[in-house]
Amino acid sequence: GIEDGALLDEAVSVAGRIMRVAASGSKLFFYNLHADGAKIQVMADLKSSGLSEEAFAKLHGAVRRGDIVGIKGHPGKSKKGELSIFPSEFRVLCPCLHMLPLAKGNQAALQDKETRYRQRYLDLMVNPDTRQIFNTRANIVRYVRRFLDERHFLEVETPMMNMIAGGATAKPFITHHNDLDMTLYMRIAPELYLKELIVGGLDRVYEIGRQFRNEGIDMTHNPEFTTCEFYQAYADYHDLIEMTETMISGMVKELTGGYKITYHPDGRENPGVEIDFTPPFRRFSMVADLEKCLGEKMPEDFASDETNKWLQDQCAKHNLECPPPLTTARLLDRLVGEFLEEQCVNPTFICDHPQIMSPLAKYHRSMPGMTERFELFINKKEVCNAYTELNDPIEQRLRFQAQAKDKAKGDDEAMLVDEDFCTALEYGLPPTGGWGMGIDRLTMMLTDNNNIKEVLLFPAMKPEDNKPKKPDAASESSAVGLATSSGSAADLRSPKSLGYSF
């Protein structure tokens, strides 16, 4: 070890951002240097600098919080025993032209959410907890990728722009290809392409990437979001349930050290709930358990007007509003959301969806009218969706046509007929299990955040229509919450006036 007040002979070079400046007279300056999540103290004294007293004072008198500096010197310990760098060379590599927010007590340095989301670089710079959120997000993606790679899955990439928005029930973003003069849709899911790869003989494939859905923005929805989807030939939804339990429970244990976490769905200032990821997870059979909650038997033919009328009556009976169009699938989803999803605090599988809700899932082997599908809910939110894939091209066309009828009634989320995919099925899709998970929502739970914007580096934000183009220093300081160490308003330094060059 290094004794207090001693220096090592070995010289080192470090660089980073100055986050604290203090002085003891004109001949000794203290800095906290931050880089890549770590910090170290720098003790710059006149004696070891090799500069004249005037040059030393001029150099360090111009250094401010936020400046990026490069230092060459010797590691050692201060007389108080703190590990420090004692620089022989000190250079400002790039000045920070704005004063940075300053933490007060135990509060974060930058608290205004609008500013944090719009200026994420500033949030990352001054709030260490933000960096940890995105480290955890990266660890989640890394765990999923390792889990699938160890089981011999092949990671692939599929198109982001499609001629038909397929693979999910959602409203797409529309764009235009000028050279081809054709309308294209940003993908809402990679599912159909991934299944075509299974047809081609790639028996285990997965993709981690962005999806785009032109829907509402709220605490749990962003127009673009990240998912993982995988497809495995000769597997069914029973295999996928076991894989899901193994993956999710193992991930939670590896990242948190145990199976139980505390999550605050209404914000950390309100009481939290304990979520137990210990396998096996609870299971509901959708229709059977919904009938138990309602105390009534549902009509068996889900395609009939009788069933639709029955579901409308149930929604009216329980004072549940369902936005139009009042299709059977939407009404059923509304009832399930009220009576089953509300029970899914701990990880819970809702299984065996009706065919009318699952146009891409295979019919159930023992339950007529149902499919071999499950959704995993955690804290009442859907995290995973999976099913045994429908591989009958004739049946697939019929289901696409039924979806097209719903779309004609005004359901913007319903699918269109994808003839290219149906043609691929005619070449033979082996029995296949398909699985998808939202990375963002899982990250929210494992980082204890109830707002999806907290786990997206650059979330979608409304334009700042009312923001003045050239705010004065006082208003800018007020809006951003900036303050210097002495509490004065933010200023803007001229790099040329300070003698800096980029």
LUMLOPA-338961 format. One record per residue (C-alpha): residue number from 1; x, y, z. Coordinates in steps of 0.5 Angstrom, whole numbers, plus 500, padded with zeros to 3 digits. Example, Ala and Ser with C-alpha at 12.3 -4.5 7.8 and 13.67 -1.06 7.14 Angstrom:
BEGIN
num,X,Y,Z
1,525,491,516
2,527,498,514
// end
This chain:
BEGIN
num,X,Y,Z
1,500,500,500
2,502,507,499
3,503,511,506
4,500,518,507
5,503,523,504
6,507,519,499
7,507,518,492
8,509,513,487
9,515,513,482
10,511,511,476
11,507,516,472
12,500,515,470
13,496,519,465
14,488,520,466
15,483,524,463
16,476,526,465
17,471,531,467
18,472,536,473
19,466,535,477
20,468,539,483
21,473,544,484
22,476,547,491
23,482,551,493
24,487,552,499
25,490,559,497
26,493,560,490
27,498,554,490
28,494,548,491
29,487,546,488
30,483,540,489
31,479,537,483
32,474,531,483
33,475,527,476
34,470,523,473
35,470,518,468
36,466,512,466
37,463,511,472
38,469,512,477
39,472,518,480
40,479,520,483
41,481,526,487
42,487,530,483
43,491,535,488
44,495,540,483
45,500,544,487
46,505,549,485
47,511,545,487
48,510,539,482
49,507,543,476
50,513,545,474
51,510,552,472
52,511,559,475
53,507,562,480
54,503,566,475
55,502,561,470
56,500,556,475
57,495,561,478
58,492,563,471
59,491,555,469
60,488,553,475
61,484,560,476
62,480,558,469
63,478,551,470
64,471,550,472
65,466,544,474
66,464,541,467
67,471,542,464
68,474,536,460
69,482,535,462
70,488,531,461
71,493,530,467
72,499,526,467
73,502,525,474
74,504,521,480
75,499,517,484
76,499,518,491
77,496,519,498
78,494,526,501
79,496,527,508
80,489,525,510
81,490,518,506
82,486,520,500
83,488,516,494
84,490,522,489
85,493,524,483
86,499,529,483
87,499,532,476
88,506,534,473
89,502,536,467
90,495,539,467
91,491,541,460
92,484,543,459
93,482,538,453
94,475,541,452
95,471,547,456
96,464,546,459
97,461,553,457
98,455,552,461
99,455,551,469
100,452,545,471
101,447,543,476
102,449,542,483
103,447,537,488
104,444,539,495
105,444,534,500
106,441,527,498
107,437,530,492
108,439,529,485
109,443,535,482
110,438,535,476
111,431,533,478
112,426,537,473
113,424,531,469
114,423,535,462
115,430,537,462
116,433,530,464
117,429,527,458
118,431,532,453
119,438,533,455
120,440,526,457
121,447,528,457
122,446,533,462
123,442,527,466
124,448,522,465
125,453,527,467
126,451,529,474
127,446,524,476
128,450,517,478
129,443,513,479
130,441,514,471
131,448,511,469
132,446,505,473
133,439,504,470
134,442,504,463
135,448,499,466
136,442,494,468
137,438,495,462
138,445,493,458
139,446,487,463
140,438,485,461
141,440,485,454
142,447,481,455
143,443,476,459
144,438,474,454
145,443,474,449
146,447,469,453
147,441,465,455
148,439,464,447
149,446,463,445
150,448,458,450
151,442,454,447
152,445,454,440
153,440,460,437
154,442,464,431
155,442,472,432
156,439,475,425
157,437,482,423
158,430,483,419
159,427,489,415
160,425,495,419
161,421,497,413
162,415,493,410
163,410,493,405
164,405,490,410
165,405,491,417
166,404,484,420
167,406,480,426
168,402,483,431
169,396,487,432
170,398,495,432
171,397,501,428
172,404,502,424
173,408,508,422
174,407,510,415
175,413,512,410
176,414,513,403
177,420,510,398
178,421,515,393
179,425,511,388
180,420,506,388
181,414,510,389
182,411,506,394
183,408,506,401
184,412,502,406
185,411,501,414
186,415,501,419
187,415,494,422
188,411,493,428
189,414,486,429
190,419,482,426
191,415,475,427
192,413,473,420
193,420,474,417
194,423,470,423
195,418,464,421
196,420,465,414
197,427,463,416
198,425,457,420
199,422,455,414
200,428,456,410
201,432,451,415
202,435,456,421
203,431,452,426
204,433,457,432
205,433,464,431
206,432,470,435
207,432,478,434
208,433,484,439
209,431,490,436
210,427,496,435
211,419,496,434
212,415,502,432
213,408,503,433
214,403,509,432
215,400,509,438
216,399,513,445
217,404,515,449
218,404,514,457
219,407,511,463
220,409,505,459
221,408,506,452
222,413,509,447
223,412,509,440
224,419,506,439
225,421,500,443
226,426,494,444
227,424,487,444
228,427,480,443
229,423,475,439
230,426,468,438
231,423,462,434
232,425,454,435
233,423,449,431
234,420,443,434
235,418,446,440
236,411,448,443
237,408,453,448
238,409,448,454
239,417,448,452
240,416,456,452
241,413,456,458
242,419,453,462
243,424,457,458
244,421,463,460
245,421,461,467
246,428,459,467
247,430,465,463
248,426,471,467
249,427,468,474
250,435,466,473
251,436,473,470
252,433,477,476
253,437,472,481
254,443,474,477
255,442,481,477
256,439,483,484
257,442,477,488
258,435,474,489
259,428,472,487
260,424,478,490
261,424,485,489
262,421,491,491
263,417,495,486
264,414,502,487
265,408,502,481
266,406,509,483
267,413,512,484
268,418,511,490
269,415,516,494
270,409,511,495
271,408,504,498
272,412,499,494
273,410,492,492
274,414,485,493
275,414,481,487
276,417,474,487
277,420,471,481
278,421,464,484
279,419,459,479
280,414,456,478
281,410,462,476
282,402,462,477
283,398,460,471
284,391,462,469
285,387,459,463
286,384,465,460
287,376,463,458
288,376,458,464
289,378,463,469
290,375,469,467
291,368,465,467
292,370,463,474
293,371,471,476
294,364,473,472
295,360,467,475
296,357,466,468
297,358,461,462
298,361,464,456
299,358,462,449
300,362,457,445
301,362,460,438
302,367,466,439
303,365,468,432
304,358,469,433
305,354,475,434
306,351,472,440
307,358,472,444
308,359,479,442
309,353,481,445
310,354,477,451
311,361,480,452
312,358,487,451
313,353,486,456
314,358,483,461
315,362,490,460
316,356,494,461
317,354,490,467
318,361,491,470
319,361,499,468
320,367,497,463
321,368,502,457
322,371,499,451
323,373,504,446
324,370,502,439
325,370,498,434
326,367,493,439
327,370,487,436
328,369,480,440
329,377,480,441
330,377,487,444
331,371,486,448
332,374,480,451
333,381,483,452
334,377,489,456
335,374,484,461
336,381,480,462
337,384,486,463
338,379,488,469
339,379,481,472
340,385,477,471
341,391,482,469
342,389,485,476
343,391,479,480
344,398,478,476
345,402,482,481
346,407,476,481
347,409,473,475
348,403,470,472
349,402,466,465
350,395,467,462
351,394,462,457
352,390,459,452
353,387,465,448
354,381,464,443
355,383,463,436
356,379,470,435
357,384,474,439
358,391,470,436
359,391,470,428
360,398,467,428
361,397,462,434
362,396,454,433
363,389,451,435
364,389,448,442
365,390,440,441
366,385,439,447
367,381,446,448
368,376,447,441
369,376,454,439
370,382,456,443
371,390,457,441
372,396,454,445
373,398,461,447
374,400,465,453
375,402,472,456
376,406,473,462
377,404,479,466
378,408,482,472
379,405,487,476
380,399,487,472
381,403,489,465
382,404,484,459
383,412,482,459
384,412,476,454
385,407,473,449
386,408,466,446
387,405,461,442
388,405,455,438
389,406,457,431
390,400,456,426
391,403,452,420
392,397,451,416
393,397,456,410
394,390,455,409
395,388,456,416
396,392,462,416
397,389,465,410
398,382,465,413
399,385,468,420
400,388,474,416
401,381,475,412
402,378,475,419
403,383,480,421
404,382,484,415
405,374,484,416
406,376,487,423
407,380,492,420
408,374,494,415
409,370,496,421
410,375,501,423
411,380,497,427
412,387,500,426
413,390,495,429
414,388,489,425
415,392,485,420
416,392,485,413
417,393,479,409
418,400,477,407
419,400,473,401
420,408,472,401
421,408,469,408
422,402,465,406
423,406,462,400
424,412,461,405
425,408,457,409
426,406,453,403
427,413,450,403
428,412,447,410
429,413,451,417
430,415,445,422
431,412,445,428
432,415,451,432
433,414,455,438
434,415,463,438
435,416,468,443
436,417,475,444
437,419,480,450
438,419,487,452
439,426,489,454
440,423,496,456
441,418,494,461
442,422,489,464
443,428,494,465
444,423,498,469
445,421,493,474
446,428,491,475
447,430,498,476
448,424,500,480
449,422,506,475
450,414,507,473
451,415,511,467
452,418,508,461
453,422,514,459
454,427,513,465
455,429,507,462
456,430,510,455
457,436,514,453
458,432,518,448
459,424,518,449
460,419,521,445
461,418,528,447
462,413,533,445
463,416,539,441
464,417,545,446
465,413,550,442
466,413,555,447
467,420,555,449
468,423,562,447
469,429,561,442
470,434,566,445
471,433,566,453
472,437,570,457
473,441,567,462
474,437,568,468
475,431,565,465
476,435,559,462
477,438,558,469
478,431,558,472
479,429,553,466
480,434,548,467
481,435,549,474
482,443,550,473
483,447,553,479
484,454,555,481
485,458,552,487
486,456,559,490
487,449,559,487
488,450,565,482
489,446,564,475
490,449,560,470
491,454,564,465
492,456,562,458
493,464,562,457
494,467,564,451
495,472,559,449
496,477,564,445
497,477,569,451
498,479,563,455
499,485,561,450
500,482,554,449
501,482,551,442
502,478,545,440
// end
